[in-house]
Amino acid sequence: MNPGTLESFFARTHMKETLIKIYLQPKSSKNEVVGSFRDGIKVKVTATPIEGKANEALIRFLAKEFRIPPSSLEILKGHHSREKTLKISGLALQELLDFKKKIL
């Protein structure tokens, strides 16, 4: 996969489920999507990585970015790591394309 392609950031598992690779940077000055990083995207959150606070902040922030409920996002891998794999349910392809344009 080439860096910067839709396939390098997202993997569609079903029509309405998407996997996304995240590199999380906690304790940042603001919540933001930085852009492409390795084979996923880098996201900064202000929360500390203590007791799952950074994970919760990531879920809330991405839910707001995608305009979906936080319950539609689930961390599949990386609960105690900066590198995470998230499952997003109920997100249309056009919303993914719009998000990709925003981060590149």
N, C-alpha and C positions, 0 to 999 in steps of 0.2 A: 504494500500500500504506500502511496506517496503522501508525504506530509502535506497537510492542508486540504486533502480531499475529504468529502463527507464520510467516506468509508473509514478513514483513519480515526475519526472521532466517535462515530456511532456505528453500532451493529444492530440491525433490526432482527429481532428474534421472532416476532409475529407482526401482523399488521399494526397493532397498537402497543407493542412493547419494544423498547429501545434500550440497548446497553451503551453506556458512555464511560469512558475512562477519565478519571479526574486526578490531578495532582493538587493536593490541598495544602495551602500555606496558612496556618493559623497565626493568631496574634498580629495581624496586619493592621494598618491604620484605617482601612476601610474594606467593606465587602465589594469585591469586583471580580469579573472574569478577565483574566490577563490576556489570554489568547492560547494559541496552540503551544503544546509543550510535549516533547517526546512523541508518544503515539496517542495523546489525548489532549485535554485542555487543563490549564492551570487556573485555579480559583483561589482567591484570597478571602479570608474571613477574619473578623475582629476577635472572635471568641478564642479562648485558650483551649488547648487539647486535653483538658482535664475533665474526667467524668463524662466524656462524650459531648461536651459543649460545642466543640468545633464541628463535629458531625451534625449536630442538631442545627447549627447555624448554616452549614452547607445546604442541608435539605430545605430549610426555610428560604434561603437566598435563591436557590435554583427554582424552587416552586414559584417564587415571585417572578423570576426572569421568564419562566415558561408559561406563567399565568395558569397554573394548575394547582390543585390542592397538595399540600405536603404529603398526604397519604399516598399520592401517586408515585412518589420516589422512594426507593429502597436501596440501602447499601448492601450489595451482595458480597463484596470482598473488601478487605482493608479497614475494618472497624478500628484497628489500633495502628494504622499506617497512614502515611501521607498519600500513598498511591491507592486509589479506590476504584471499584467498579460499581456503578449505579445502574439500577433498572428503573426506567421511566415508563409508566403505563398511561395509555390514553392520549399520547401526543401524536398529532397528525404530521405527516411528512413535510407539509409546507411550514409548520412551526419549526421543525428541525432545520430546514433550509434557511429560514429567517434568522435563526439563532446563529447558524454558521456564518452568515454574512456579517452579523454583528461582531463576532469574535475574530474574524480574519482581517 
